[in-house]
Amino acid sequence: MAATEMTLEQKKMLGEAVASMTDLLDAQLAEHLVNQIKKFSGSFDTLESALGALIVGRVVGWRVLKLLHSPRTYKLYENELGLKFSGTFPWSDNPVMPERGPFSGKSVALQVTDKLDNFWDVVRTGGDVPKKVAESI
């Protein structure tokens, strides 16, 4: 297979990712984010990072975000955006982001926790996983 050809699974994953990103442009979410930005006071670095976490989280899922960020930072981003990443939107029953998104498999940290079957232990301890297991991924 040529380097530019995509497998059926890759095409499916890409379609899911595009749909995830397209949903981000939903008018209600855009209005909600504009209102949160209007209310925001503080460092714009935090706001920019929170918005980035929302966008990335829509394609990798909230489990990957839990592994990427400390519990304090994760909660800060949720508070700044007025959204619970693992919950639903205040105006609908739709999830803010999936537990695992179409690109969650690209996260080495998630691969390790899956292999160890201890996601919440890793989140609780701040990412302490045996080095030997991490290197085997």
C-alpha positions as YAML, in Angstrom:
chain: A
units: angstrom
residues:
- id: 1
  name: MET
  ca: [0.00, 0.00, 0.00]
- id: 2
  name: ALA
  ca: [1.34, 3.45, -0.92]
- id: 3
  name: ALA
  ca: [2.13, 5.83, 1.92]
- id: 4
  name: THR
  ca: [-0.73, 8.15, 0.91]
- id: 5
  name: GLU
  ca: [-3.42, 5.43, 0.81]
- id: 6
  name: MET
  ca: [-5.65, 5.08, 3.85]
- id: 7
  name: THR
  ca: [-7.08, 1.88, 5.22]
- id: 8
  name: LEU
  ca: [-10.82, 1.59, 5.74]
- id: 9
  name: GLU
  ca: [-10.27, 1.91, 9.50]
- id: 10
  name: GLN
  ca: [-8.21, 5.09, 9.03]
- id: 11
  name: LYS
  ca: [-10.92, 6.56, 6.78]
- id: 12
  name: LYS
  ca: [-13.55, 5.75, 9.41]
- id: 13
  name: MET
  ca: [-11.40, 7.32, 12.16]
- id: 14
  name: LEU
  ca: [-10.87, 10.44, 10.04]
- id: 15
  name: GLY
  ca: [-14.61, 10.73, 9.37]
- id: 16
  name: GLU
  ca: [-15.36, 10.49, 13.11]
- id: 17
  name: ALA
  ca: [-12.70, 13.11, 13.86]
- id: 18
  name: VAL
  ca: [-14.08, 15.50, 11.23]
- id: 19
  name: ALA
  ca: [-17.61, 15.00, 12.60]
- id: 20
  name: SER
  ca: [-16.29, 15.71, 16.10]
- id: 21
  name: MET
  ca: [-14.64, 18.93, 14.97]
- id: 22
  name: THR
  ca: [-17.68, 19.98, 12.93]
- id: 23
  name: ASP
  ca: [-19.84, 19.57, 16.01]
- id: 24
  name: LEU
  ca: [-17.54, 22.00, 17.78]
- id: 25
  name: LEU
  ca: [-18.91, 24.74, 15.56]
- id: 26
  name: ASP
  ca: [-22.48, 24.16, 16.77]
- id: 27
  name: ALA
  ca: [-24.19, 27.54, 17.27]
- id: 28
  name: GLN
  ca: [-25.17, 26.82, 20.89]
- id: 29
  name: LEU
  ca: [-21.63, 25.84, 21.85]
- id: 30
  name: ALA
  ca: [-20.22, 28.90, 20.07]
- id: 31
  name: GLU
  ca: [-22.67, 31.15, 21.94]
- id: 32
  name: HIS
  ca: [-21.82, 29.46, 25.25]
- id: 33
  name: LEU
  ca: [-18.07, 29.90, 24.66]
- id: 34
  name: VAL
  ca: [-18.47, 33.56, 23.68]
- id: 35
  name: ASN
  ca: [-20.40, 34.15, 26.92]
- id: 36
  name: GLN
  ca: [-17.68, 32.38, 28.92]
- id: 37
  name: ILE
  ca: [-15.01, 34.48, 27.21]
- id: 38
  name: LYS
  ca: [-16.95, 37.67, 28.03]
- id: 39
  name: LYS
  ca: [-17.07, 36.64, 31.71]
- id: 40
  name: PHE
  ca: [-13.44, 35.56, 31.78]
- id: 41
  name: SER
  ca: [-10.93, 37.43, 33.90]
- id: 42
  name: GLY
  ca: [-7.39, 36.27, 34.35]
- id: 43
  name: SER
  ca: [-4.51, 35.13, 32.22]
- id: 44
  name: PHE
  ca: [-5.39, 34.54, 28.59]
- id: 45
  name: ASP
  ca: [-2.90, 31.67, 28.66]
- id: 46
  name: THR
  ca: [-5.41, 29.77, 30.80]
- id: 47
  name: LEU
  ca: [-8.32, 30.56, 28.51]
- id: 48
  name: GLU
  ca: [-6.35, 29.58, 25.42]
- id: 49
  name: SER
  ca: [-5.28, 26.30, 27.04]
- id: 50
  name: ALA
  ca: [-8.83, 25.53, 28.18]
- id: 51
  name: LEU
  ca: [-10.18, 26.10, 24.66]
- id: 52
  name: GLY
  ca: [-7.39, 23.92, 23.26]
- id: 53
  name: ALA
  ca: [-8.24, 21.17, 25.75]
- id: 54
  name: LEU
  ca: [-11.86, 21.31, 24.63]
- id: 55
  name: ILE
  ca: [-10.93, 21.00, 20.96]
- id: 56
  name: VAL
  ca: [-8.39, 18.22, 21.50]
- id: 57
  name: GLY
  ca: [-10.70, 16.45, 23.94]
- id: 58
  name: ARG
  ca: [-13.43, 16.27, 21.31]
- id: 59
  name: VAL
  ca: [-11.19, 14.01, 19.18]
- id: 60
  name: VAL
  ca: [-9.25, 12.09, 21.85]
- id: 61
  name: GLY
  ca: [-11.81, 11.96, 24.68]
- id: 62
  name: TRP
  ca: [-11.86, 13.05, 28.30]
- id: 63
  name: ARG
  ca: [-9.83, 10.03, 29.48]
- id: 64
  name: VAL
  ca: [-6.80, 11.28, 27.55]
- id: 65
  name: LEU
  ca: [-7.27, 14.79, 29.01]
- id: 66
  name: LYS
  ca: [-7.37, 13.29, 32.51]
- id: 67
  name: LEU
  ca: [-3.97, 11.72, 31.79]
- id: 68
  name: LEU
  ca: [-2.51, 14.88, 30.22]
- id: 69
  name: HIS
  ca: [-3.49, 17.33, 32.94]
- id: 70
  name: SER
  ca: [-3.31, 17.43, 36.71]
- id: 71
  name: PRO
  ca: [-6.70, 17.18, 38.45]
- id: 72
  name: ARG
  ca: [-6.37, 20.87, 39.39]
- id: 73
  name: THR
  ca: [-5.74, 21.98, 35.79]
- id: 74
  name: TYR
  ca: [-8.48, 19.72, 34.40]
- id: 75
  name: LYS
  ca: [-10.98, 21.23, 36.86]
- id: 76
  name: LEU
  ca: [-9.73, 24.77, 36.13]
- id: 77
  name: TYR
  ca: [-10.38, 24.28, 32.41]
- id: 78
  name: GLU
  ca: [-13.87, 22.91, 33.08]
- id: 79
  name: ASN
  ca: [-14.64, 25.88, 35.34]
- id: 80
  name: GLU
  ca: [-13.33, 28.47, 32.88]
- id: 81
  name: LEU
  ca: [-15.44, 27.02, 30.07]
- id: 82
  name: GLY
  ca: [-18.49, 26.27, 32.22]
- id: 83
  name: LEU
  ca: [-18.56, 22.67, 30.97]
- id: 84
  name: LYS
  ca: [-17.97, 19.29, 32.59]
- id: 85
  name: PHE
  ca: [-15.81, 17.47, 30.05]
- id: 86
  name: SER
  ca: [-17.12, 14.02, 31.01]
- id: 87
  name: GLY
  ca: [-20.70, 15.28, 31.21]
- id: 88
  name: THR
  ca: [-23.33, 16.59, 28.85]
- id: 89
  name: PHE
  ca: [-23.98, 20.09, 27.55]
- id: 90
  name: PRO
  ca: [-26.25, 22.18, 29.78]
- id: 91
  name: TRP
  ca: [-28.66, 22.68, 26.85]
- id: 92
  name: SER
  ca: [-28.84, 19.07, 25.60]
- id: 93
  name: ASP
  ca: [-28.17, 15.44, 26.45]
- id: 94
  name: ASN
  ca: [-25.21, 15.34, 24.06]
- id: 95
  name: PRO
  ca: [-21.82, 14.63, 25.63]
- id: 96
  name: VAL
  ca: [-19.31, 17.49, 25.75]
- id: 97
  name: MET
  ca: [-16.71, 15.00, 24.59]
- id: 98
  name: PRO
  ca: [-16.56, 11.23, 24.35]
- id: 99
  name: GLU
  ca: [-14.88, 9.05, 26.95]
- id: 100
  name: ARG
  ca: [-12.63, 7.88, 24.11]
- id: 101
  name: GLY
  ca: [-12.51, 9.76, 20.84]
- id: 102
  name: PRO
  ca: [-11.56, 8.58, 17.37]
- id: 103
  name: PHE
  ca: [-7.88, 9.37, 18.02]
- id: 104
  name: SER
  ca: [-7.63, 8.20, 21.65]
- id: 105
  name: GLY
  ca: [-5.58, 5.22, 20.50]
- id: 106
  name: LYS
  ca: [-2.73, 7.60, 19.62]
- id: 107
  name: SER
  ca: [-2.20, 8.39, 23.32]
- id: 108
  name: VAL
  ca: [0.70, 6.36, 24.73]
- id: 109
  name: ALA
  ca: [-0.49, 7.18, 28.25]
- id: 110
  name: LEU
  ca: [-3.91, 5.69, 27.53]
- id: 111
  name: GLN
  ca: [-2.29, 2.64, 25.93]
- id: 112
  name: VAL
  ca: [-0.27, 2.11, 29.12]
- id: 113
  name: THR
  ca: [-3.27, 2.46, 31.43]
- id: 114
  name: ASP
  ca: [-5.24, 0.09, 29.20]
- id: 115
  name: LYS
  ca: [-2.42, -2.42, 29.33]
- id: 116
  name: LEU
  ca: [-2.19, -2.12, 33.11]
- id: 117
  name: ASP
  ca: [-5.98, -1.94, 33.50]
- id: 118
  name: ASN
  ca: [-5.58, 0.83, 36.09]
- id: 119
  name: PHE
  ca: [-6.75, 4.11, 34.56]
- id: 120
  name: TRP
  ca: [-8.06, 5.62, 37.80]
- id: 121
  name: ASP
  ca: [-4.98, 4.56, 39.79]
- id: 122
  name: VAL
  ca: [-2.76, 6.38, 37.29]
- id: 123
  name: VAL
  ca: [-5.00, 9.47, 37.37]
- id: 124
  name: ARG
  ca: [-5.02, 9.43, 41.18]
- id: 125
  name: THR
  ca: [-1.22, 9.07, 41.48]
- id: 126
  name: GLY
  ca: [-0.43, 11.64, 38.81]
- id: 127
  name: GLY
  ca: [0.85, 9.29, 36.14]
- id: 128
  name: ASP
  ca: [3.12, 6.91, 38.05]
- id: 129
  name: VAL
  ca: [3.32, 3.80, 35.90]
- id: 130
  name: PRO
  ca: [6.05, 1.21, 35.89]
- id: 131
  name: LYS
  ca: [8.77, 2.35, 33.49]
- id: 132
  name: LYS
  ca: [9.16, -1.16, 32.10]
- id: 133
  name: VAL
  ca: [5.50, -1.21, 30.97]
- id: 134
  name: ALA
  ca: [5.68, 2.29, 29.51]
- id: 135
  name: GLU
  ca: [8.75, 1.34, 27.48]
- id: 136
  name: SER
  ca: [7.04, -1.78, 26.10]
- id: 137
  name: ILE
  ca: [4.32, 0.26, 24.35]
...
